[in-house]
Amino acid sequence: MVTENSEPVDSVRVLARLDSLLREVWDGLPAGVPVDRDASFLSLGVDSLTLVLLLDKVGAEFDIDWETEVSPGAASSLRSISDLVVRRRSGGTA
């Protein structure tokens, strides 16, 4: 879901897309297993390479430059990244 920066985005759709992106890059997640979207990546068992791959995909899809944004870390969750994307797309600060 690529939108213009000035166009607000639906947080439910962003969160669902982030879940999908995580599943694309996380080889260790068994198919059909739900992901707790509020749990930290660390508590889910996401390794650092998978997190980097996820952030790369998020940056490309939502036009986020992690060189100028505060990059989420292992204590972040899908919901916290979703909130960042929504705030940024809605004109707020990250």
CORMOWO-V237495 format. One record per backbone hydrogen bond with DSSP energy under -0.5 kcal/mol. CO is the residue of the C=O (numbers start at 1). NH is the residue of the N-H. Records with the same first field share a line. If there is no record, write none. Layout:
BEGIN
CO->NH, NH
END
This chain:
BEGIN
1->3
4->7
6->8
9->11
10->14
11->15
12->16
13->17
14->18
15->19
16->20
17->21
18->22
19->23
20->24
21->25
22->26
25->27
26->29
28->30
30->33
35->37
36->39
37->79
40->44
41->45, 46
42->45
47->51
48->52
49->53
50->54
51->55
52->56
53->57
54->58
55->59
56->60
57->61
58->62
59->63, 64
63->65
64->66
65->68, 69
69->71
73->76
74->42
76->41
77->81
78->82
79->83
80->84
81->85
82->86
83->87
84->88
85->89
86->90
87->92
88->91
END
